[in-house]
């Protein structure tokens, strides 16, 4: 049997209530079924762009806008 990855909510409630991750790997070894929780890696900050993760505005653009607003106030 090859390894499979399942959402823990597809498992019976008695089992998934004891698993703290969202996904689990199922592996068969010597006739035994082994469930291994999968810890998802957090998103790297390298992927984020500027001030916001959705990439609508870069840090440089944000700073330019703030400088422009400050100049208008003077």
N, C-alpha and C positions, 0 to 999 in steps of 0.2 A: 504494500500500500504506500503510495506517495504521500508526502506531507500535504496537508490542506490548511488554509487559513479561514477561520469562520468568525463572524460577528458573535460575541458571547450571548447576545439576546436570542440567537437561534437555538441555544442549548436550553434544556429544561431549567426552570427557575431555581430549583434546588442546587443546581451546579453553578449557573451564571451569577447567582447572588454572592457566591464566595470568591469570584474573580474580580479584581479591581481594574482590569484593563478593558478596552473596548473590543479587542480581537484576541483570538487564541489560536495557536498552531496545534493541529492534531497529528500525532505521529504514532505509528504502530511499530512496536519493537518486541520481538519474541512472544507474540500473542497478546501483549499488553498494549492498551491504548494510553498514550501519554498526552495530556493537555498542558501546553506551555503558554503562559500569558505573553503577549507581544507588547512590549513597551515601545510606543511610537516616539520617534525622535522629535524634539521640538524644532520649530522652524529656525533656520540660521538667520542671523541678523544680516548676513550678506545679501539675502534675497530681498529684504526690505529696502525701499527706495525713499530717501528723504524723510520728511516728518511723518508721513502716513504710509501704511503698508499697501494701500491701494494705488499708490504711485501718482495721485492727482497733482501733487505739488512737491518739488524737490526742496531740500533744505536751502539751497542757494536762492531759489525763487521766493521762498518764504522770507528770507532775510532781506531781499530786495524790496519786497512789499512793505515790510516793517520800516525800513529806512525811508521809503517814499512817504509812508504815512507820517513818520516823524518830521520829515521836511515840510509837509503840508501844514502841520500843527504850528511850526515856527513862523 
